[in-house]
Amino acid sequence: MTAQIPVLVLGAGRMARRIARMLAADPRFAPTLSSRDGDALARAAAAGLRTAGFAGAGLRDDLGALLAGARAVILTDAAMAPAEVARLALARGCHYLDIFEDTGAAAQVAALARGAGRLCLAPGCGLAPGYVTALAAELLEAAGPESDTTVFVGVLPAIRENRLGYANIWGIDGLLDEYTNPCLAIRGGALVELPPLTEPEALSIGATRYEAFTTAGSLDALARRHAGRVAGLAFKTLRYPGHLDYMQFLLCDMGLAARLYQLRSLLSTALPKTADDRVLIAIRHRAAPGAPESWTRQELRSGPDETGAPASAAASATAAHVCAMADLICSGLVPHPGLIAPGAVGPALLRKSRFFALLDPAPAALAGP
């Protein structure tokens, strides 16, 4: 019998548990969940997941021991420094992956790639950046110099229950990063920074109306890679109508952009938590000015996980992509070691992993949104 592949999942939140559970359902993998949150770790253990606690206060010593023997580590805990975890992983001969959209942290991880040897460093393995980046990268590889592409992604509660039309699904820290950091884009072939929460537009997808606006972090690697090769590229978040106006009121009129700790506390306590969510992905592409628009669209809905427990669509999509990436890396199917930037592994290769099946079939081509 082939030995199982040991994978360490750092964190004990919703995302970490979903990743560990997805890996545990595959007999080839032996995931271990680890966190400093003893209560969360106990709940994960009661749910049947293999866990390991941190023994003391020294991250370096504790994490070094946990990484011993692991083939890969997947970081989901935003309280831990990605570069520090990646550095320790390399020292222990362990591949590194994370699910974050923090461009600063990703750059620090990328800087370690020169010393990676045969190991892989894969930051941004989630929904966006991650799966959506791979979809856009595949389209851009065949795009001409006059092409213009806008990628729309919405992680939304399935049922709108408040004026924001939003819930605590993905995590408030990531949301605030998206809403307050500059947005890398391509305009006129050049790499530019767009302000967040700008370029609003209204659109209908299916029978539902949405609003879209610029947000940061999801396509940064692609924007840098394709500057000078395509005319336009931008990322926009989808929300239910009215969300943008309320967020601008909070950030601008109330001045909370300068006091994000207060906004974080407000949203963390006031927004409902739900696993009944939906992920909506749409890509609008025009081959040249004046050419007709082409659209692709995909929707993922919440549903039971491998054990029958409720699982959010955002958590499942993130888990499917990072587990597929870990599978390909540990199986030696990624074509080169070192840094694996978001979008560098396309859907054709991702489909070689059974974890990617949750994200298939491929998005359907549409005449309009």
C-alpha positions as CSV (number, residue, x, y, z in Angstrom):
1,M,0.0,0.0,0.0
2,T,1.4,3.4,-1.0
3,A,2.2,5.6,2.0
4,Q,-0.2,8.5,2.6
5,I,1.0,12.1,1.8
6,P,1.1,14.1,5.1
7,V,-0.2,17.6,4.8
8,L,-0.2,20.2,7.6
9,V,-3.2,22.7,7.5
10,L,-2.5,25.7,9.7
11,G,-5.6,27.2,11.1
12,A,-8.8,25.9,12.6
13,G,-11.5,28.1,11.1
14,R,-14.2,27.3,8.6
15,M,-11.8,27.4,5.6
16,A,-9.1,25.2,7.4
17,R,-11.7,22.6,8.4
18,R,-13.1,22.5,4.9
19,I,-9.6,21.9,3.4
20,A,-8.7,19.3,5.9
21,R,-12.0,17.5,5.5
22,M,-11.6,17.5,1.7
23,L,-8.1,16.1,1.9
24,A,-9.1,13.5,4.5
25,A,-11.8,12.1,2.1
26,D,-9.0,11.1,-0.3
27,P,-7.1,8.0,1.0
28,R,-3.9,9.3,-0.6
29,F,-3.7,12.1,2.0
30,A,-3.2,12.4,5.7
31,P,-4.0,16.0,6.7
32,T,-3.4,17.3,10.2
33,L,-5.0,20.5,11.4
34,S,-3.0,22.7,13.8
35,S,-3.8,26.0,15.5
36,R,-3.1,28.0,18.7
37,D,-6.9,28.2,19.2
38,G,-7.3,25.2,21.6
39,D,-11.1,25.5,21.6
40,A,-11.4,25.5,17.8
41,L,-8.9,22.6,17.6
42,A,-11.0,20.6,20.1
43,R,-14.1,21.2,17.9
44,A,-12.2,20.0,14.8
45,A,-11.0,16.9,16.7
46,A,-14.6,16.2,17.8
47,A,-15.7,16.4,14.2
48,G,-13.2,13.6,13.4
49,L,-10.3,15.6,12.0
50,R,-6.7,14.8,13.0
51,T,-5.3,17.7,15.0
52,A,-2.0,18.7,16.7
53,G,-1.6,21.7,19.0
54,F,1.2,24.1,19.5
55,A,3.2,23.1,22.5
56,G,4.5,26.4,23.7
57,A,4.9,30.1,22.8
58,G,7.8,29.8,20.3
59,L,6.4,29.7,16.8
60,R,9.7,28.7,15.2
61,D,10.3,25.7,17.5
62,D,6.6,24.5,17.6
63,L,6.1,24.9,13.8
64,G,9.4,23.3,13.0
65,A,8.3,20.2,14.9
66,L,4.9,20.2,13.3
67,L,6.4,20.5,9.8
68,A,8.8,17.6,10.4
69,G,7.7,14.8,8.0
70,A,5.0,16.9,6.3
71,R,5.1,17.0,2.5
72,A,3.2,20.3,2.3
73,V,1.8,23.0,4.5
74,I,-1.3,25.0,3.7
75,L,-1.6,28.2,5.6
76,T,-5.1,29.5,6.3
77,D,-4.5,31.4,9.6
78,A,-4.3,35.2,8.8
79,A,-2.7,35.8,12.2
80,M,0.5,33.9,11.1
81,A,3.1,35.6,8.9
82,P,3.2,33.8,5.5
83,A,6.9,34.6,4.9
84,E,7.9,33.2,8.3
85,V,5.8,30.0,7.7
86,A,7.2,29.6,4.2
87,R,10.8,30.1,5.4
88,L,10.3,27.4,8.0
89,A,8.7,25.1,5.5
90,L,11.7,25.4,3.1
91,A,14.0,24.7,6.0
92,R,12.1,21.5,6.7
93,G,11.9,20.4,3.0
94,C,8.2,21.1,2.8
95,H,6.1,22.7,0.0
96,Y,4.2,25.9,1.0
97,L,0.7,27.0,-0.1
98,D,-1.6,29.7,1.3
99,I,-5.1,31.0,0.4
100,F,-4.5,34.7,1.0
101,E,-5.0,37.7,-1.3
102,D,-2.4,39.9,0.5
103,T,-0.1,41.1,-2.2
104,G,2.6,42.3,0.2
105,A,2.8,38.9,1.9
106,A,2.8,37.2,-1.5
107,A,5.8,39.3,-2.6
108,Q,7.6,38.3,0.6
109,V,6.9,34.6,-0.1
110,A,8.0,35.1,-3.8
111,A,11.3,36.5,-2.6
112,L,12.1,33.2,-1.0
113,A,11.7,31.3,-4.2
114,R,15.4,31.5,-5.2
115,G,16.3,29.3,-2.3
116,A,13.4,26.9,-2.8
117,G,15.4,24.2,-4.7
118,R,13.0,21.5,-5.7
119,L,10.3,22.8,-3.4
120,C,7.2,24.9,-4.5
121,L,5.9,28.1,-3.0
122,A,2.3,28.7,-4.0
123,P,0.7,31.8,-2.5
124,G,-2.8,32.8,-3.4
125,C,-4.4,29.4,-3.9
126,G,-8.0,30.1,-3.3
127,L,-11.0,31.5,-5.2
128,A,-9.6,34.9,-6.3
129,P,-6.6,34.9,-6.5
130,G,-6.6,31.2,-7.3
131,Y,-9.2,29.5,-9.4
132,V,-10.5,32.6,-11.0
133,T,-7.0,33.7,-11.8
134,A,-6.4,30.4,-13.6
135,L,-9.6,30.9,-15.7
136,A,-8.6,34.4,-16.7
137,A,-5.0,33.4,-17.4
138,E,-6.2,30.7,-19.8
139,L,-8.3,33.3,-21.7
140,L,-5.5,35.9,-21.8
141,E,-2.9,33.4,-23.2
142,A,-4.9,33.4,-26.4
143,A,-5.9,37.1,-26.3
144,G,-4.6,39.6,-28.8
145,P,-2.9,43.0,-28.1
146,E,-6.2,44.9,-28.6
147,S,-8.3,42.7,-26.2
148,D,-10.1,44.0,-23.2
149,T,-11.2,41.7,-20.3
150,T,-13.1,42.3,-17.1
151,V,-13.4,39.6,-14.5
152,F,-16.4,39.8,-12.1
153,V,-16.6,37.7,-8.9
154,G,-19.2,37.8,-6.2
155,V,-19.3,35.9,-2.9
156,L,-22.8,36.6,-1.7
157,P,-25.4,35.3,0.8
158,A,-27.9,33.2,-1.1
159,I,-30.7,35.3,0.4
160,R,-30.3,39.1,0.9
161,E,-31.2,39.9,4.5
162,N,-29.9,43.4,5.1
163,R,-29.2,46.7,3.4
164,L,-25.6,45.8,2.7
165,G,-26.8,42.6,1.1
166,Y,-23.8,40.9,2.7
167,A,-22.8,38.4,5.4
168,N,-19.6,37.3,7.2
169,I,-18.8,34.6,4.7
170,W,-15.2,35.0,3.5
171,G,-13.6,37.0,6.4
172,I,-13.7,40.6,7.2
173,D,-9.9,41.3,7.0
174,G,-9.8,40.1,3.4
175,L,-12.9,42.2,2.6
176,L,-11.3,45.4,4.0
177,D,-8.1,44.7,2.1
178,E,-10.1,44.4,-1.2
179,Y,-12.0,47.6,-0.4
180,T,-9.1,49.9,0.6
181,N,-6.0,48.9,-1.3
182,P,-5.1,50.1,-4.9
183,C,-6.3,47.8,-7.7
184,L,-3.8,46.7,-10.3
185,A,-5.2,46.8,-13.8
186,I,-4.2,47.3,-17.4
187,R,-5.4,50.3,-19.3
188,G,-4.2,51.1,-22.8
189,G,-1.7,48.3,-22.5
190,A,0.0,49.9,-19.4
191,L,-0.1,48.7,-15.8
192,V,-2.0,51.2,-13.7
193,E,-3.4,51.5,-10.1
194,L,-7.1,52.1,-9.9
195,P,-8.8,53.3,-6.7
196,P,-10.9,50.7,-5.0
197,L,-14.7,51.0,-5.1
198,T,-14.6,52.9,-8.4
199,E,-15.8,52.3,-12.0
200,P,-19.3,51.2,-10.9
201,E,-21.6,49.5,-13.3
202,A,-25.0,47.7,-13.1
203,L,-25.6,44.4,-14.7
204,S,-28.0,41.5,-14.7
205,I,-26.8,37.9,-14.6
206,G,-29.6,35.4,-15.0
207,A,-32.7,37.0,-13.5
208,T,-30.8,38.9,-10.8
209,R,-29.5,42.4,-10.8
210,Y,-26.0,43.2,-9.4
211,E,-23.6,46.1,-9.1
212,A,-19.9,45.8,-9.8
213,F,-16.9,47.9,-8.8
214,T,-13.1,47.7,-8.6
215,T,-11.5,45.9,-5.7
216,A,-7.9,44.9,-5.0
217,G,-5.7,41.9,-5.0
218,S,-7.3,39.2,-7.2
219,L,-5.6,39.7,-10.5
220,D,-2.3,41.5,-9.5
221,A,0.0,38.7,-10.8
222,L,-1.9,38.5,-14.1
223,A,-1.9,42.3,-14.6
224,R,1.9,42.4,-14.1
225,R,2.4,39.4,-16.4
226,H,0.2,40.8,-19.3
227,A,1.0,44.5,-19.2
228,G,2.0,45.4,-22.7
229,R,0.5,42.3,-24.1
230,V,-3.3,43.2,-23.9
231,A,-5.1,46.5,-24.0
232,G,-7.2,46.1,-20.9
233,L,-7.7,43.9,-17.8
234,A,-9.6,44.7,-14.6
235,F,-11.2,42.9,-11.7
236,K,-14.5,43.9,-10.2
237,T,-16.5,42.6,-7.2
238,L,-20.2,41.7,-7.6
239,R,-22.7,42.8,-4.9
240,Y,-26.4,43.2,-4.6
241,P,-27.5,46.7,-5.5
242,G,-26.9,49.4,-2.8
243,H,-23.9,47.8,-1.2
244,L,-21.4,50.2,-2.7
245,D,-23.3,53.3,-1.5
246,Y,-23.4,52.0,2.1
247,M,-19.8,51.0,2.1
248,Q,-18.7,54.4,0.7
249,F,-20.9,56.0,3.5
250,L,-19.0,54.0,6.1
251,L,-15.5,54.4,4.7
252,C,-15.7,58.0,3.4
253,D,-18.6,59.9,5.1
254,M,-18.0,58.3,8.5
255,G,-14.2,58.4,8.1
256,L,-13.8,54.7,8.9
257,A,-11.2,54.3,6.1
258,A,-8.8,55.9,8.6
259,R,-10.0,53.7,11.5
260,L,-10.3,50.3,9.9
261,Y,-10.1,48.7,13.3
262,Q,-13.5,50.2,14.1
263,L,-15.0,49.1,10.8
264,R,-13.6,45.6,11.3
265,S,-15.2,45.4,14.7
266,L,-18.5,46.7,13.5
267,L,-18.7,44.4,10.5
268,S,-17.5,41.3,12.5
269,T,-20.2,41.8,15.2
270,A,-23.0,43.1,13.1
271,L,-22.9,41.0,9.9
272,P,-24.6,37.6,10.2
273,K,-22.6,34.4,9.6
274,T,-23.9,32.0,7.1
275,A,-22.9,28.9,5.1
276,D,-25.8,29.4,2.7
277,D,-23.9,31.4,0.1
278,R,-23.2,31.5,-3.6
279,V,-20.2,32.2,-5.7
280,L,-20.8,33.9,-9.0
281,I,-18.0,34.2,-11.6
282,A,-18.4,36.1,-14.9
283,I,-15.8,37.1,-17.4
284,R,-16.5,39.8,-20.1
285,H,-14.1,39.8,-23.1
286,R,-13.8,41.9,-26.2
287,A,-11.2,40.8,-28.8
288,A,-10.8,44.4,-30.2
289,P,-12.5,47.8,-30.0
290,G,-15.9,47.5,-31.6
291,A,-15.9,43.7,-31.6
292,P,-18.9,42.0,-29.9
293,E,-18.6,41.1,-26.2
294,S,-18.3,37.4,-25.2
295,W,-19.2,36.2,-21.7
296,T,-18.5,33.2,-19.6
297,R,-20.4,32.5,-16.4
298,Q,-20.3,30.0,-13.6
299,E,-22.3,29.8,-10.3
300,L,-21.4,27.7,-7.3
301,R,-23.9,27.1,-4.5
302,S,-23.5,25.9,-0.9
303,G,-24.2,22.3,-0.2
304,P,-23.2,19.3,2.0
305,D,-19.6,18.4,2.4
306,E,-18.1,14.9,2.3
307,T,-19.6,14.1,5.7
308,G,-23.0,15.6,4.9
309,A,-22.4,18.7,7.0
310,P,-23.4,22.2,5.5
311,A,-20.5,23.8,3.6
312,S,-20.3,27.2,2.2
313,A,-19.7,27.7,-1.6
314,A,-16.8,30.0,-0.9
315,A,-15.1,27.6,1.4
316,S,-15.7,24.6,-1.0
317,A,-14.3,26.5,-4.0
318,T,-11.3,27.7,-2.1
319,A,-10.7,24.2,-0.7
320,A,-11.1,22.6,-4.2
321,H,-8.4,24.9,-5.7
322,V,-5.8,24.7,-2.9
323,C,-6.3,20.9,-2.6
324,A,-5.9,20.5,-6.3
325,M,-2.7,22.6,-6.2
326,A,-1.3,20.6,-3.3
327,D,-2.2,17.4,-5.1
328,L,-0.4,18.4,-8.3
329,I,2.6,19.8,-6.4
330,C,3.0,16.7,-4.2
331,S,2.5,14.4,-7.2
332,G,5.3,16.2,-9.2
333,L,2.9,17.3,-11.9
334,V,3.7,21.0,-11.6
335,P,6.2,21.7,-14.4
336,H,8.7,23.7,-12.4
337,P,9.6,24.2,-8.7
338,G,10.0,27.5,-7.0
339,L,7.4,30.2,-7.1
340,I,4.0,29.1,-8.5
341,A,2.2,32.4,-9.0
342,P,-1.6,32.6,-9.1
343,G,-2.8,31.6,-12.5
344,A,0.5,29.8,-13.4
345,V,-1.3,26.4,-13.3
346,G,-4.2,26.5,-15.7
347,P,-7.5,24.6,-15.7
348,A,-6.2,21.9,-18.1
349,L,-3.6,20.8,-15.6
350,L,-5.8,21.4,-12.6
351,R,-8.3,18.9,-14.0
352,K,-5.7,16.2,-13.5
353,S,-6.5,16.4,-9.8
354,R,-9.7,14.8,-8.6
355,F,-10.2,17.7,-6.2
356,F,-10.9,20.0,-9.1
357,A,-14.0,18.1,-10.1
358,L,-16.0,20.3,-7.7
359,L,-15.2,23.3,-9.9
360,D,-16.2,21.6,-13.1
361,P,-17.8,21.6,-15.6
362,A,-16.0,24.4,-17.2
363,P,-17.8,27.8,-17.4
364,A,-20.4,27.9,-20.2
365,A,-19.9,30.5,-23.0
366,L,-22.8,32.9,-23.2
367,A,-23.9,35.6,-25.7
368,G,-24.4,38.0,-22.8
369,P,-24.5,38.2,-19.0
